[in-house]
Amino acid sequence: MAFFNKLAGYGSIDNSAGDRIKDYLIDGEEVIQAFTFIRDSIILSNYGIYLVDVQGVSGKKVEVKFFPSKNVKSISFESASTFDLDVDIKIGVDGNSTMGQNGIPYNAPISFKVPKTQAQEAKEIVKLVKKHYLFK
């Protein structure tokens, strides 16, 4: 099942993923929690959210995006139904521009899936985003 989860893009909580951004942290910045996908990560720090996108076959090309806490606007949690394998989390942010099908750019949310068995951990991520970014 773990292999299937990796192929499907499911994630796991992995605070060692914070090592990927240690060169970008500034004085006083600390990793709150990290969530890792197949190769990509979403890392919550006390100053904002890092999105680490590992690209290419070799994984040597890595894009690191940072969204300051002031750019975090919303969070949604979609629970799993009886036949769903995962819950969905979407974090609404300013500055994550994507081109829409109609050619008009829009701010795309940071979205990821969490296995239904880790729904409690997913709810903890929602609480952390609310606590550290939305209700500061």
VMD Tcl script that draws the C-alpha trace (Angstrom):
set ca {
  {0.00 0.00 0.00}
  {2.89 2.39 0.71}
  {4.11 2.02 -2.88}
  {0.60 2.75 -4.20}
  {0.39 5.82 -1.94}
  {3.65 7.16 -3.39}
  {2.46 6.55 -6.95}
  {-0.86 8.24 -6.23}
  {0.92 11.28 -4.79}
  {-0.20 10.81 -1.22}
  {1.85 12.47 1.43}
  {3.18 11.90 4.88}
  {4.28 14.11 7.72}
  {8.06 14.40 7.52}
  {9.79 17.05 9.58}
  {13.17 16.04 8.11}
  {11.92 17.69 4.90}
  {12.73 20.97 6.64}
  {16.37 20.20 5.81}
  {15.51 21.00 2.18}
  {14.97 24.67 3.04}
  {17.52 25.23 5.80}
  {19.61 27.41 3.46}
  {16.60 29.71 2.96}
  {15.62 30.18 6.60}
  {16.34 33.59 8.10}
  {17.24 34.46 11.69}
  {14.40 33.52 14.00}
  {12.60 31.38 11.41}
  {11.72 27.85 12.48}
  {10.02 24.91 10.78}
  {6.65 24.15 12.37}
  {5.80 21.05 10.31}
  {6.65 19.54 6.94}
  {4.49 17.40 4.67}
  {6.18 15.33 1.95}
  {4.76 13.90 -1.27}
  {6.62 11.60 -3.68}
  {9.46 14.12 -3.95}
  {7.78 17.46 -3.25}
  {7.15 19.06 0.13}
  {5.01 21.71 1.80}
  {6.80 23.13 4.81}
  {5.17 25.40 7.38}
  {7.47 27.88 9.10}
  {6.69 30.56 11.62}
  {7.02 33.14 8.79}
  {5.13 31.41 5.98}
  {4.75 28.36 3.77}
  {7.45 26.85 1.56}
  {6.49 24.80 -1.47}
  {9.39 22.61 -2.65}
  {8.93 21.29 -6.20}
  {11.52 18.69 -7.25}
  {11.70 18.62 -11.05}
  {13.14 16.37 -13.72}
  {14.06 12.70 -13.71}
  {17.21 13.12 -11.65}
  {15.63 15.53 -9.18}
  {18.61 17.88 -9.33}
  {16.44 20.82 -10.37}
  {14.43 22.09 -7.40}
  {12.08 25.07 -7.26}
  {11.42 26.55 -3.82}
  {8.45 28.93 -3.51}
  {7.80 30.90 -0.34}
  {4.43 32.39 0.59}
  {4.66 34.83 3.52}
  {2.05 34.43 6.22}
  {0.34 37.63 5.02}
  {-0.34 35.91 1.65}
  {-2.18 32.97 3.20}
  {-5.89 33.75 2.81}
  {-7.88 30.57 3.44}
  {-7.79 26.85 4.04}
  {-10.28 24.15 3.13}
  {-10.56 20.56 4.27}
  {-12.64 18.05 2.32}
  {-13.35 14.89 4.27}
  {-13.36 11.48 2.63}
  {-16.61 9.74 1.84}
  {-17.06 6.00 2.23}
  {-15.34 5.15 -1.05}
  {-12.67 7.90 -1.05}
  {-9.11 6.99 -0.21}
  {-8.05 10.48 0.80}
  {-8.98 13.83 2.26}
  {-8.15 17.04 0.37}
  {-6.56 20.16 1.80}
  {-6.37 23.43 -0.15}
  {-4.52 26.48 1.13}
  {-5.57 29.70 -0.60}
  {-2.58 31.99 -1.19}
  {-1.84 35.18 -3.07}
  {1.11 35.01 -5.44}
  {0.65 31.49 -6.82}
  {-0.43 32.67 -10.26}
  {-1.56 30.10 -12.81}
  {-2.99 30.63 -16.28}
  {-6.64 29.60 -16.52}
  {-8.18 27.82 -19.50}
  {-9.64 31.14 -20.65}
  {-6.18 32.73 -20.67}
  {-6.80 34.77 -17.54}
  {-4.34 34.27 -14.67}
  {-5.64 33.44 -11.21}
  {-4.19 32.59 -7.79}
  {-4.21 28.80 -7.55}
  {-4.41 27.24 -4.10}
  {-1.71 24.97 -2.76}
  {-3.52 21.61 -2.78}
  {-2.58 18.19 -1.57}
  {-4.14 14.87 -0.62}
  {-3.74 12.99 2.63}
  {-4.63 9.30 3.02}
  {-7.91 8.81 4.87}
  {-5.99 6.90 7.55}
  {-4.06 10.11 8.30}
  {-7.12 12.35 8.56}
  {-6.17 13.35 12.12}
  {-2.75 14.56 10.93}
  {-4.46 16.48 8.12}
  {-6.73 18.17 10.64}
  {-3.63 19.12 12.63}
  {-2.21 20.82 9.51}
  {-5.47 22.78 9.16}
  {-5.19 23.87 12.80}
  {-1.55 24.90 12.33}
  {-2.35 26.98 9.24}
  {-5.22 28.70 11.04}
  {-3.17 29.32 14.17}
  {0.04 30.55 12.52}
  {-1.26 32.36 9.42}
  {-4.96 33.14 9.50}
  {-5.55 34.21 13.12}
  {-2.31 35.98 13.91}
}
mol new
graphics top color blue
foreach p $ca { graphics top sphere $p radius 0.5 }
foreach p [lrange $ca 0 end-1] q [lrange $ca 1 end] { graphics top cylinder $p $q radius 0.2 }
display resetview
